[in-house]
């Protein structure tokens, strides 16, 4: 999640994706346990990533069935639609925000290479 913050600060295109949604909070969970979260406030150019659960309800939560599923998603080896249909990935909250997050996560993979 800290890489999301760096990406948004370093690439205006990434920040522009989130600007449409205003202040948001993403939570990432594995097996129902929230492990990390990301806060975005594009109007202030403020992006942060944290460990643990967010102090406020998340705008969007992505819950991976297992660490292996999360790793496959991060590495681009997961068919997202099939994984959602099979219950391997659960998405709750503002789902259009999930599309923007997917684009950002794809950019992170290229950004880190």
N, C-alpha and C positions, 0 to 999 in steps of 0.2 A: 504493500500500500504506500510505502514511502516513495517508491518509484513513480507512482501516479502523481504525487505532489511535485516531484522534480520535473516530470514530463509537462505538466500544466504550466509550471513556471518558465520552462525553457522553450516551449513551443506554443506560439500564439494560436495555432490551429486547434491544438488540444484544448486549450482554455475556451476557445470559441464554441466547441461542442457542448461544454457544460453551461455556458452563459445563458442558453435558452431556458434552463431549469432553475436558475437562481441558486440560493443556498441549499445544498443537499448533503445528505449523509449516506454513504454506502457502508454496508456491513458484509463481511465475508465469514462464512461459517463452514465447519466440517462436521458432519454428523450431528447437526443441531446445536453445536457449541460455537458461539461467535468468537473468533480468534483475532480479528483485526477489523479496523474501520478507517474510513477516509472521509474527511470533511472538506467541502468545496464551497467557497463564497467568491464566485468570479467577479462580482462588482467591486470587491476589495482586493482582487488578485491574491486571495488567501487560500492555500491548499495545504492540508496536513494529513499525515497518516499515523495511526496509533495501533498498538497492540491491545487486545481485550475487547470488551463490548462498549458500544457508544453510550454516552450518558443520556441521550435522547433517542426516541424511536427513529429507526433508519428510514430514509426515503425509499431505499432499495436494499433488499437483502438477497444475497446469493449464497445458497447452502449446498455444498458439495457432499455427496454421500460418503466419500472417503478421501484421504490424502492422495491416493492414486488418481482418482477422478479429477481432483483439483490440479494436480500436476499435468495430466493429459490436457486439460483445458488451457493451462498456462503455456504449454508447449505447442498448442494448435493442433493436437492430435485427437480432439474430441468432436464428434458430430453433436453439436449443441442441441438441435431439435430432437434427435433421438434420445440424448441423455435426459432431456426434460421429460419426454414421453415415457421413458423407463423409470423415472423417479430418481435418477442419479444426480440430477441438479434441480433444485427448487428455487424459484424466483418469486419474491414477494415484494409488493410495493409498486412504484411508478414504473411500469414496464418499458415505456419509451426511453426512459433513462438507461435501462439495460442495454438498449441498442447503442447509445452513446458510449457506455462503459465498454462494450465489446470492441468498439473501434479504438478506444484508448488502450485497452489491453493488447490489442494487436500492434499498436504503435510502440508500446513498451517493449514487446518482443524484438521489433526491428531496432529500437533505440538502444537496447542493451547489447546488440550484436556488434 
